[in-house]
Amino acid sequence: MGLDFSVVPGWLDTILLGGLWTIAITLSAAVLSFVGGILFAVIALYAPWIVRQPFRLFAWLFMGTPLLLQLFLIYFGLIQIGINLPAFVAGVIGLGLHFAVYNSELIQTAIVAVDKGQMEAARTLGLSRSQALRKVVVPQAVRDVIPPIGNNMIALLKDSALVSVIGVGELTLSAQLAIGRTYRPFEFYLVAAVCYYIINLGMEAVLRRIERRTALSR
Amino acid sequence: MDWELILKVYPYFLEAAWVTIQLSVLTVALGLVCGALGAAARLSRFALLRFLGAAYVSVIRGTPALIQLFLLYFGGPQIGIQLDAFEAGVIGLGINIGAYMTETMRGAIISVDRGQGEAARTLGLSQFQAFRKVVLPQALRLMIRPLGVNINAQIKGTALVAAISVVELTYTAQRYIGSTYKPFEMFMLSGLLYMAIIYATGKGITYLDSRVRLQ
């Protein structure tokens, strides 16, 4: 069986729709992983022992196991305790939490690296500890790790393909749908790969802009 | 926690962990070969090789590993490549991690001080000798830790072959989640095995790194 790309145009709208879903899931999970990363970093560094230790265990588990396994846990685990989430939501939560843990590691290091004088000065000016963290220390820390967080977001885009296994109708699953009807795996996976590559290029361009905007101009 | 169930199914998970270890070793070995070739191409004197190396890295790192795996396993037969799921997993993931290792190795090589190569050339070594005897040994020392990061990621990355039905840890966990409806127990069981493998590998890398580190 050779290659025959003539079947592709008929399925292009399905594939493109899948591509839009991939972008939607990537953006939602990226926002969750960014906000979650900041939150997790503050918890890991400043929360009382009773919160911090279980949290560290959770982070350790999430960093040491494959994302695919975590997606299965979240999707089927939530069903088991009676929460029947749509696959899209489960996928966003899974991807978002997974990368939040990685972002949190980056942000923790950056928070520790922010000059001690920043916190002291903020406290002297009358800010409470949490205000000083929120308005002075964390923003500086986050700005410092924008480039590596950007790398995580690129990784997130590619890992979003995994949510096809729990039935989210994104780009990979759209390709599979077309393959199921046409029996042309090579053609459609290649088309999907090209779509991912283009989304990837677009995302890199956007991230580079953000990096330039947030870099300190000294 | 259903301990009785865990005691009943853990032998299957151990067997699956062994498959995961085999997959990890083979993909990392292939990845190192691809990485070395890729780095050599990217640093070559010939523009064509440099272009090929850059294209390899860009295409592989710009698309999901899962799609690459599907393309090879399901699409391969259409272009005359007939592989079973395990072989496709090893080759697909090995080529994938190789692109990341290419960048790691290239980074280590170019961060060796320029003067080292130049001094070796001045002392009468040929370009190749200077690279092999002076630059490369220093670069190897620099690349062990970052390669360790790649390897750690790859161990978790082997989970992808569950999607083409290779019976490894994640596939086994998925199957038992489906048949027992105990996702948490199955996650813990396979998660601990993954972490044991990653922990042992990490120890090995740290040991290797300490052996070559300069005092």
Interface residues (C-beta under 8 A of the other chain):
Chain A: M1 G2 L3 W60 L61 G64 T65 P66 L67 L68 L69 Q70 F72 L73 F76 G77 Q80 K158 D159 S160 A161 L162 S164 V165 T172 A175 I179 R184 P185 F186 E187 Y189 L190 A192 A193 Y196 Y197 N200 L201
Chain B: V59 G62 T63 P64 A65 L66 I67 Q68 F70 L71 F74 G75 G76 P77 Q78 I79 K156 G157 T158 A159 L160 A162 A163 L169 T170 A173 Q174 I177 G178 Y181 K182 P183 F184 F187 S190 G191 Y194 M195 I198
